């Protein structure tokens, strides 16, 4: 945790107060760029100068990516300032992840060099007529004596125009099966300009400055060494890459939600209605209490599942779907509720700090749509529930205490990420039953936590019974299976909250060492009545707001004295940007 805390403070000290209009990476500048749909070049350059691109590159390839929870935290810190920047800059990881997961050594080193040189990499997956239905992909890659010839259009691609390289998903066969598709690494500088053309940027409701554009391939020739992995394995590699990127999407949502909750609580504390503050009005207080609880649930889920990438890669087909189906929806729902607290300030700009809320609200709605929307991820969970139910008892013995220690104990060093352990299906059960069994010996003499543990176990047993009682289905899962998938997500999040507390009680911020906030989180997830009657989570949020901390059980300060070295680094960064010519990107 000390490493994570130091990383947060280093980042925040370097980029300064997001509330100050004199800070480059500020809310004010985010709004200026958004108002004119301008790409945030200056902020992207500042992130590159700080070294953010290195966190997209595995350490063994010369980067700084050795801990996915650190990458998730950095993405959250960027997102709490401006989701356009976080999504625009972070897209490079999504563009490269197929190479990290399925590429050979030469491809991995080539892409690493590009990213460390601050080149953008994009994933060219979706098409105008088919959206997320990649099985209908029309872009073709036809074999030639030297390699493949690409033709067709990819559209609504983040950084399709600005990206210097792309991982392109293309059809290499027409057999009507999953092996019809392959992935190719296309570096624009390696091809004549007449072999591709850019499709103009789309007008978007959120992240208005982002480069959401397209690319057309016109007999673009690639050599055999451009093929990522084996021919026909494009879908497998893409889905495995999504297991990492979907998890990081949760960090995007947490960043925006942190800002939204921060602004709403501040406003409710300062604004008065008659002779009382808004926060003392019952219905406003209830909204804020619910949002505070949701914030801590989302934070814990994001941290745990980002650690699971290295601890349980074989379960990431399931856990990444839990992250993507749960956290963005949780945070989006939270932001919608908070807009009622801010009232008109969630829709108009009045020259106040709350002006950024409207942008965050528009932007956050996009996160649940990309890298597989909520329905896609719930389906992925629903399809695995029967296998999980059958293997529930066996999974208790399959997961060792040491594996759970690595997942939940925040001071435990994570194992090295093993890409070969990623799987399209969680075959031998999940960590859940083993984690709950482990919790039995950790609740001690706390009857409240023991009660919550028993409730989670009972709900899990009930869920498994309902799953096994359903008739076998062909094709898409029924509405009932989708409902059970949602319940499973809530049980996962409840268990993560409980285990995070039990493993780290003495490592958490002092105010979080009481179990009351854990009880509220679990009760909210299980739908228990009077879940928030004491509003402990709201009290903690108000305290963390005063202490300038991220909303998290961990002690993560976002303020501190800027030391001389960091101050000089920031000045050097400003000087570099001043010397750099303004970028002009044509979208037509």
Residue, then its C-alpha position, 0 to 999 in steps of 0.5 A: x500500500x505504501x507503494x500505491x500511496x506514494x504513486x498517487x501522491x507523486x502523480x497528484x503533486x506533479x499535476x497540481x490542483x485540478x480545481x485551479x484554472x492555472x493548472x494545465x490538467x484542471x477541470x477548467x481546461x477540460x471544459x474548454x477543450x470539451x466545449x469546442x470538441x478539441x482533443x486534449x493534446x497538452x494534457x496528453x503531452x504532459x502525461x507522456x512527459x511524466x512517463x504514463x506511457x511506460x505503464x502500458x508496457x510490461x516491465x520485461x519489455x522496458x516499461x513499468x507495468x509490473x502491477x495492474x493495480x498500479x495501472x488501474x489507480x493511475x487511470x482512475x487519477x487521470x479520469x477524475x480530472x478528465x475522462x476524455x484524457x483518460x480514455x484517449x491516452x489509455x486507449x493505447x493499452x487496449x491497442x497493444x494488449x492483443x500483442x501483449x497477450x498473443x504476439x510473438x517476441x518481435x512484435x512485443x518489442x516493436x510495439x513496446x518501442x513505439x509506446x515508449x516513444x509515446x506513439x499511440x496504438x489503437x484497436x480497430x475492431x468495430x464496424x459501421x454496420x455491425x457495432x459489437x457484433x464482431x462475428x459479422x466483420x466485413x474487413x477482409x485479410x486475403x492471403x498473398x504470397x508475402x502475407x495478407x491484403x486488407x480491405x474494408x472500413x473500421x469505424x467508431x475507433x478511438x484514435x483511429x486517426x491519431x494512432x500511429x499503429x493499430x491492431x486490426x481485427x479482420x476476416x480471414x475465412x468464411x466458414x461461419x465459425x470463430x476461427x474465421x478471424x485474425x488480428x494484424x499489427x498495422x503501423x501506418x508509417x510502414x505503408x504507402x498513404x494510398x493504401x489507407x484513408x481516415x474516416x472523419x471523427x464522429x460527433x459524440x455526446x460525451x468525451x467530445x474531444x476524443x478522436x472517435x473516427x475510422x479508417x479504410x483499408x484499400x489493398x493494404x499489404x502486410x507481411x506474414x510477420x504482421x499476423x498477431x498469434x496464429x491465423x484464425x485466433x483473432x477472436x480468442x486473442x481479442x477476448x483475452x485482451x478484453x479480460x485486462x482492458x474491461x477490468x481497467x474500465x472500472x478504474x475509469x468509472x471510479x475516477x469520474x464517480x470520485x469527482x461527482x461524489x466530491x462535488x455533490x457532498x461539498x455542495x450539499x454541505x455548503x448550500x442551505x435551504x431555509x435554516x439548514x444545510x442540504x446535507x441535513x435534509x433527509x432525502x438528500x442525505x439518503x442519496x449521498x449515503x447510498x452514493x458513498x456506499x456505492x463508491x467504496x464498493x466500486x473502489x474495492x471491486x476495482x482494486x481486487x479484480x485488478x490484482x486478480x489479473x496476476x493472482x487468478x488469470x485463469x479466472x479473468x474471463x469471469x472476473x473481468x465480466x463481473x468488473x465490467x457488468x458491475x462497476x460502470x453501472x454502479x458508478x453511472x447510477x450513482x452519478x445520475x442520483x447525484x445530479x438530483x443533489x446538484x440540481x441545475x448545476x448538473x446541467x449548466x455551467x455557472x463558473x463554479x467548481x460544479x461545472x465539471x459535473x455535467x461533463x463527467x455525467x455525459x462522459x461516464x455513460x460511455x464506459x458501460x458501452x465499450x469493450x463489451x457492453x453490460x448485456x454482453x458481460x452479463x451473458x458471459x457470466x450467465x453462461x459460466x454459472x452452471x459450471x461454477x455451481x457444479x464445481x463449487x465444493x471442489x473449488x474450495x480445495x483448489x484455491x490455497x490460502x496463499x493465493x487468497x493472501x496474494x489477492x486480498x492482502x494489499x501489502x503482498x507482492x503480486x505474482x508475475x502476470x502469466x498471459x498463458x494462463x488466460x482462458x476463455x472459460x473459467x473451467x475449475x470454479x472461482x475463488x468465491x467459496x474458498x474465500x468465504x471458507x477462509x473468512x470463517x476463521x477470520x471474523x473472530x468474535x465479531x457477530x455482525x461480520x459473522x452474520x454477514x458472512x453467513x448471509x453471503x454463503x446462504x445467498x450463494x447456495x441459493x443461487x447455485x440451486x436456482x442455476x442448477x434447476x434451470x433447464x438446459x438452454x441453447x443460444x442466448x441465455x434467458x432473462x432469468x439467467x441474466x437476473x441470476x448473473x446480476x445476483x452473482x455479481x453482487x455476491x462477488x462484490x459483497x465477498x470482496x468487501x468483506x475479505x478486503x476488510x478482514x485481510x487488511x483491517x490494521x492496514x486501512x485508514x484508521x477510520x475504516x478499522x471499524x466494521x460498520x462501513x463494511x456492514x453497510x456495503x454488504x447490506x446494500x449489495x444484498x438488498x437488506x432493509x435499513x442498509x444505510x440507517x446509520x450512514x457510516x459510509x457518508x461520514x467516512x466520505x465527509x472525513x476523507x473530503x476534509x483530509x483530501x484523500x481519494x474515496x477509498x478505505x486505503x489511505x491515499x492522499x491527493x494533496x501534499x507539499x510539492x517538493x523541489x524536485x517535483x516542482x522543477x519537473x513540472x516546470x520542465x514539462x511546461x517548458x517542453x510543451x511551450x517549445x513543441x509546435x501545436x498539433x494539427x490533425x485532419x479528420x477529413 
